[in-house]
Amino acid sequence: MTDVAAWNADLDPQACPPLAGSLADLLERVLDKGIVIAGDIKIDLLDIELLTIRLRLFIASVDTARKAGIDWWETDPALSSRAARSELAEENTRLRAELAAVKGPLTEADEAKETR
């Protein structure tokens, strides 16, 4: 008998009962609590580090991520139209301030001339 076969023969089937539940239950539990997967990949040649890649993966629901302080999708203009509008408004304000510094403050009559 091989070592693996002997090891399997010694296992009590009642000691490791099958997990009850479906994939949906597991997914709901993971999204509710969140899960972090982390890993590093290093490539060295003769004790000289050539490449390091750090991988971090956080799987969770939006609510769980917000509780953890993660909300980058709300502030990234590529992912949020509200963030894009906010970024455009900030840029517009900054450009108007720079223009006012160069030209001097515009009067209402000057603004009316520019819009024609």
C-alpha atoms as one frame of an Amber mdcrd trajectory, in Angstrom:
protein
   0.000   0.000   0.000   1.357   3.437  -0.895   1.729   6.251   1.633  -1.154
   8.183   0.073  -3.447   5.155   0.149  -2.534   4.472   3.797  -3.142   8.111
   4.696  -6.548   8.076   2.983  -7.459   4.817   4.731  -6.738   6.397   8.115
  -9.085   9.353   7.512 -12.386   9.308   9.289 -15.139  10.355   6.831 -17.044
  11.994   9.686 -14.033  14.187  10.583 -14.287  16.163   7.325 -17.951  16.393
   6.377 -18.714  17.843   2.950 -19.381  21.567   2.918 -23.064  22.327   2.776
 -24.263  25.206   0.647 -24.046  26.359  -2.879 -21.676  28.524  -4.825 -24.138
  31.419  -4.445 -23.939  31.103  -0.643 -20.157  31.111  -0.778 -20.100  34.138
  -3.075 -22.535  36.006  -0.827 -20.371  35.274   2.212 -17.172  36.399   0.425
 -18.760  39.606  -0.833 -20.246  40.347   2.584 -16.984  39.880   4.479 -14.446
  40.523   1.718 -11.331  38.568   0.890  -7.771  39.725   0.263  -5.360  37.840
  -1.957  -1.760  39.038  -1.910   1.344  37.837  -3.657   4.788  38.910  -4.756
   6.723  37.790  -7.805  10.472  38.433  -7.788  12.930  37.718 -10.548  16.565
  37.729  -9.458  19.681  36.949 -11.435  22.902  36.377  -9.467  21.463  38.122
  -6.405  20.501  41.173  -8.500  16.830  41.998  -8.394  15.609  42.438 -11.954
  11.844  42.636 -11.478   9.380  42.735  -8.618   5.641  42.562  -9.124   3.337
  42.998  -6.146  -0.215  41.788  -6.592  -3.020  42.723  -4.228  -6.592  41.671
  -4.904  -9.511  42.690  -2.709 -12.807  41.009  -3.545 -15.825  42.458  -1.787
 -19.164  44.101  -2.318 -19.305  47.864  -2.829 -20.661  48.374   0.697 -17.907
  46.257   2.247 -15.260  48.105   0.222 -16.637  51.474   1.392 -16.476  50.265
   4.997 -12.820  49.394   4.371 -12.205  52.914   3.045 -11.915  51.948  -0.608
 -13.910  54.084  -3.046 -11.563  54.893  -5.927 -14.219  54.102  -8.543 -16.211
  57.129  -7.331 -13.340  59.567  -7.870 -11.815  58.162 -11.061 -13.037  60.230
 -14.044 -12.700  57.218 -16.338 -15.202  55.270 -14.230 -17.562  57.916 -12.832
 -19.429  60.599 -14.760 -19.831  62.580 -11.519 -16.065  62.568 -11.002 -15.538
  63.625 -14.629 -17.925  66.577 -14.214 -16.228  67.537 -10.966 -12.804  67.372
 -12.587 -13.989  69.533 -15.511 -15.499  72.094 -13.133 -12.247  72.287 -11.148
 -10.239  72.694 -14.357 -12.631  75.399 -15.580 -12.296  77.327 -12.311  -8.514
  77.023 -12.392  -8.309  78.187 -16.010 -10.597  81.165 -15.313  -8.355  82.166
 -12.400  -5.249  81.922 -14.600  -6.944  83.935 -17.353  -7.994  86.595 -14.858
  -4.420  86.808 -13.596  -3.123  87.335 -17.137  -5.830  89.679 -18.503  -7.023
  91.273 -15.303 -10.528  90.863 -13.925 -13.232  90.891 -16.591 -16.214  93.166
 -16.281 -19.688  92.015 -17.266 -19.431  94.103 -20.477 -16.158  92.356 -21.384
 -17.710  88.947 -20.808 -20.690  89.872 -22.989 -18.319  90.891 -25.807 -16.440
  87.561 -25.551 -19.588  85.466 -25.767 -20.773  87.152 -29.008
